[in-house]
Amino acid sequence: MKILFKIIKTGSGNDIYFKILEGLKTQGIKITTCYYPTIFQFFPFFLKFINKAITADIIHSNIEYGWVFKRKNVPLVVIVHHLVFEKKFQEYTSFSQKLFHYLIVLPNTKKSLQVADKIIAVSKYTQKSVYRVFGKQKQVDVIYNGINLNIFKPIQVKAYNDNKFHLLFVGNFIKRKGSDLLPKIMKLLGNEYVLYYTSGLRTKPPSNFSLPNMIRLGKLSEEELIRKYNECNVLLAPSRLEGFGYQIAEAMACGKPVIATNCSALPELIVDKKGGFLCEMDNVNDFVDKIKTLSENKYLVEKMGQFNRQRAIEKFNLKKMEKEYQQLYDELLRS
């Protein structure tokens, strides 16, 4: 079986998704990945004229531009990570972003939905989002993203000796991730709390990330990231839209509680009051209260972390993900 991944590099979870799926090579599946420069996300049509030769049994791409890779007698699989057309999320987008979403992303997404042989969503929320925006023109199946539990796991780390409560934020500094809320949260928490934040894959921290209790980590290697998950007390994720949430599943796999927004796919990952807390969107005081609740109860932090590790094993296991995609590819070839 030969699978061809064709993707535009965007420095987002989409890149991580296809990188993880390359692990199917260990199952005897031959995988070739073709990457295209980020600029093509604005002009996806021109991808039709690049690398036209097809030597694969199945093509697997992204819904925002996958249609350009459709070839006769070769099944096309497209993945939906999240849709930006939800009304609630559009309130946080700029005019230029709206132009990009509705003039470029929307028509290309429609074309992919029309020609794809199989449509996969990374969560039930994302599946329902496709139905809400485009209707039930085609079946959308759900396959949760998987985490390598042999890599993302609890490890022994040296504890901080500053008697402070340590938070971690992982992701790009964009409104979809709720990064603009971080300085507001940390200002209210004060110096008894510390937030460590990564630089994300494609963005630099804003100028207001200069509070003394906010510490920049820069871009981390996978090994460094796993260590930071294990060193922190809690992962903080005030996102406004997550189709899945890799950073959340990774923190869960490392046995850490998560404080996140009660929106989009996040309730599918975090069980409120068992694996962390789900907060009202944009409610800074709610996030502050939940963080303080955990900082005052070390036993609860440990208990929630253990719950999350077990939930990651059961729900977001990489082996489970690989098995489901292998079955999907087999069914497409048989049909």
C-alpha positions, 0 to 999 in steps of 0.5 A, spaced: 500 500 500 502 506 497 500 513 501 501 520 498 501 525 503 500 532 500 500 538 505 502 545 505 507 547 511 503 552 516 507 551 522 501 548 526 497 542 528 496 540 521 504 539 520 504 535 527 498 531 524 501 528 518 508 527 521 505 523 527 501 519 521 508 517 518 509 512 523 504 508 519 511 506 516 512 501 521 506 497 519 508 496 512 505 502 509 509 506 504 508 513 505 511 519 501 510 526 504 510 532 499 511 539 502 509 545 499 511 552 501 506 556 506 505 561 500 500 556 497 495 557 502 493 563 499 493 560 492 492 553 492 489 552 485 496 553 482 498 546 486 494 543 481 500 544 476 505 541 481 508 534 482 502 531 477 505 524 477 501 520 481 505 513 484 500 512 490 494 508 491 491 513 496 492 521 496 491 524 503 491 531 504 487 537 508 480 539 507 482 547 505 486 545 499 485 537 498 481 538 492 487 540 487 490 533 488 484 529 486 486 524 481 482 519 477 481 513 480 486 515 486 481 515 492 482 522 496 482 522 504 481 529 507 482 531 514 478 537 518 482 539 524 477 545 525 473 550 521 474 557 522 467 559 520 463 558 526 460 565 528 462 565 535 470 565 533 469 570 527 468 575 532 475 574 534 478 575 527 480 581 523 477 584 517 483 581 513 482 574 516 475 574 514 477 576 507 482 570 507 477 565 510 471 567 506 474 568 499 479 563 499 478 558 505 471 557 504 470 556 496 476 551 497 473 547 503 467 546 499 470 543 493 474 538 497 468 536 500 465 535 494 470 531 491 473 527 497 472 520 497 473 520 505 472 526 510 475 525 517 474 529 523 479 529 529 473 530 534 466 530 534 465 537 535 469 538 528 464 533 525 458 537 527 461 543 525 462 541 518 455 539 518 453 545 521 456 550 516 456 545 510 450 540 511 450 533 511 452 532 504 457 527 505 459 522 511 464 525 516 467 520 520 471 521 527 478 519 528 481 522 534 488 524 534 493 519 537 499 521 542 505 516 543 505 514 550 511 511 550 514 518 549 509 523 552 509 520 559 510 522 566 518 522 568 522 524 574 524 531 574 527 536 579 522 540 582 522 547 583 524 550 589 521 557 589 514 555 593 511 558 587 505 554 582 507 553 575 503 554 569 505 552 562 502 555 555 504 551 549 502 554 542 502 560 537 500 567 540 494 567 536 487 569 538 484 562 537 489 560 542 486 565 547 494 568 548 491 575 549 488 573 556 495 570 559 497 577 561 491 578 564 490 572 568 498 572 570 497 580 573 491 578 577 495 571 580 501 575 582 508 573 583 506 567 587 504 564 580 509 563 574 507 562 567 512 558 562 510 559 555 513 556 549 514 561 542 509 556 538 511 554 531 510 560 527 509 566 532 513 571 536 510 573 543 507 580 544 510 586 547 505 585 553 508 578 555 513 582 559 510 581 566 515 578 571 511 572 572 511 570 565 517 566 563 519 565 555 522 558 553 522 559 546 522 554 541 523 547 544 525 540 542 520 534 543 525 532 549 525 539 552 517 540 551 516 533 555 520 535 560 516 542 561 510 538 561 513 534 567 515 540 571 509 544 571 503 543 575 498 545 570 497 546 563 493 552 561 489 553 555 484 559 554 483 557 547 477 559 543 477 554 538 480 547 538 478 542 533 482 537 538 488 540 542 495 536 541 498 540 547 492 538 551 493 531 550 500 531 550 500 534 557 494 529 559 499 523 557 504 526 561 500 526 567 498 533 568 491 537 570 489 542 564 485 548 565 482 550 559 476 553 556 469 550 556 468 550 548 469 547 541 472 540 542 476 541 549 470 538 553 471 531 549 478 531 552 478 534 559 473 531 564 471 537 568 473 537 575 476 530 574 482 531 569 482 539 570 477 545 570 473 547 564 472 555 564 467 560 561 470 563 555 474 569 556 472 569 563 479 571 566 476 571 573 474 564 572 481 562 570 484 565 576 479 562 581 480 555 578 488 556 578 488 558 585 483 552 587 488 547 584 494 551 587 491 550 594 490 542 593 496 538 591 492 532 592 487 534 587 493 536 582 496 529 583 489 525 582 487 529 576 494 528 573 493 520 574 486 521 571 488 524 565 494 519 564 489 513 564 484 517 559 490 519 554 491 511 554 484 509 553 482 515 548 488 518 545 493 512 544 497 513 537 496 505 536 489 506 536 489 512 531 494 508 527 489 502 527 483 506 525 487 509 519 490 502 517 482 500 517 480 506 513 485 505 507 484 498 507 476 499 506 478 505 501 482 500 496 477 494 497 471 499 495 
